[in-house]
Amino acid sequence: MPKILILLVHPTLEKSKANQMLLDSIPSSDAITLHDLYEEYPNFSIHVKVEQNLVLDHDIILFQHPLYWYSCPPLMKLWMDMVLEDGWAYGVDGNQLVGKKWIQVITTGGSKDSYSKGGFHGYATEDFLLPFRRTAELCGMDYLAPFLVQGTFQLNELDLQKESNRYLNFINNLLGGIYG
């Protein structure tokens, strides 16, 4: 059974009903580690070796975060800058992450239609994720399609529950070795 590291990166988690419901749907399993970066590093002082060891101990790295200004929250960017070191994650002898899976679980306030060529944002969500894909590829990781929950500002309780159930099934499939 693959081991999953869920890196939760949400600076205002208490205000996000969608992310709270997703978290509540994560199955209890010894193969899953939930790691809340904003709780762990409120002062942005990341312990690089601790984080690298966590990543090494897992097969699938799942980043759960909102889409912030077409990117990730600042602590996730800092985590990537510090943890994914030259000579460790990429570059000469930088092969520690080869073959691991990179998946993002992303919430957006805007709808799927607003994240399209003809929509408000002018591009699909996946277009904004190219820097993450290239980072994963540079590190020798397998970048897998993101799990998207879009239009969270318009979702009602039933919709949120459906998304939570979809997330539970997604994680169970990952635990069962089913990717994609």
N, C-alpha and C positions, 0 to 999 in steps of 0.2 A: 504494500500500500504506500503510495507516495506521501511524503510529508509536506504540508502546506504551511507557509508562513504568511499570515495576513498582516500586512503593514497598514494599519489604520492611520490616515493622515487627514484629519479634519479639525481645523482650528476652533470651530464653534459647533462641536458635535451636539451639545445640549439643545441647539436650535434646529437640528436637522431630524425631522421625524422620519424621513425616508432612510437615512443612514442608520438611525436607531433601530428601525424595523428590520433592516438588512442584518445588522449585528445580532439581533434577537433570533434570527433564523439560522445562524451558524450552528451546525450540529456539534454536540459534545463528542470530541474524539481526541485520543492521544496523538493522532497524526496531524492535528491542527494547533498552531500557535498563533494567538491573537496578540499583536504588539502595537499598542497605541503610542505613536511617536510624540504627539503633543502632550500626552500624560507623562511619558518617560523623559522628555526633554523640553520642559516649559521655557527654559532659558536658551534653547537652541545650542546647547553644549553637548554635541553628539559624541558618544564613546565609540570610536571607529572600530576597534578590535572586537568589542562586544557585538556590534551590529554585523561585522563580517562573519563572526562565528555563528551567529543566528542564521545568516543566509547560507553558510556552508552546510548547516545541519538540516536544510530543507531542499526539496526537489522543485517545488513550485513557489514562486514569490508572487503574491497577489497584493497589489497596491489598491486599497480602497480609499477613494478621495472624491471630492467634488471637482468639477472643472472650474478653475479660477482663472478668469481673464485668458481663456483659451489655453490654459496650462494647468499646472498643479499648485497646491498650496506651497508657500515658501519653505516650510520645513522639509517637504519631500524633495524639493530641488536641492536644498542644503545637504540632505541625506545622500542623494545621488552624487553630489560633488565631492563629499568627503569619503563615503564608504566605497564607492566604485573607483578605487585608486589605480593609477597607472602602475603596472608591474604586479598587480593583484587581480584586478578585474579585466584588464586589457593591456595591450602593449607587450613588450618583451617579458616573457614568463608570466603574463597576466592571463592565466587560464582557469582561475578558481570557479568561474561561473559557467563554464562550457557545458551545454546540455541542459541546464536548468530552464524552467519555464517562467516567462514574465507575462503576467496578466494584470490588467487594470480593471477595477470595478469602479465605474464612474457614474456619478449623479450629475444631472444638469437641470437647472430650473427651466430652461427653454425646451421646447418640444423637439421631437425628431425632425419635424417639418422645418422648424426654424434653423436647424443645423443641416441644411441642404444647399445645393447650388442656387436654387431660386428662393431660399428662405432668408430670414432676417440676418443671419450670420454669414451667409454667402458660401459656406463650405460645409461638408459633412464632418461630423465629430471626428471620424477617423483621420481626416486631413490634419486636424490640430494635434494629433498624436504622433506624427512623424518623428519628432525629436526623441520620444520615448522608444519608438521602434528601433531607430538607429542606435540608441544607447544600448538596448538589449542585444542587437546584432553585433555591435562592436565588442561586447562582452562575451560573445559566443553563445548567448542565450536564445532560446526559441521564443519569439514574440508571438503570442496567441491573441486572437480577436478579443477585444474588451467586452466585458459584461456591462451593458449600458442601462441605466434607469433614467429616462428622459422625461421632461415635462413635470418634474416633481412638484412644482408650484400649483399644478392643476389636479394632481392625483388626490382622490378621496380615499377613505379608509379601505374600501374594498379593493381599489386599484393598488394601494400600497401592500395589502396582504397578498395579492396576486404576484407582485414583484418579489416579495419576501419568499413566497413559495418557489418561484422561479430560481431565486438565488440558492435556496436550500437544495433544489434539484441539481443546479450547476455545481455546487460544492460536492455533493454526493457523487456526481459523475467524475469530478476530478479525483476524488478519493478512490473511485473504482478504475482509474486509469483511462477514462474517456476524455480526450481533449478535443476542443473545437466545437 
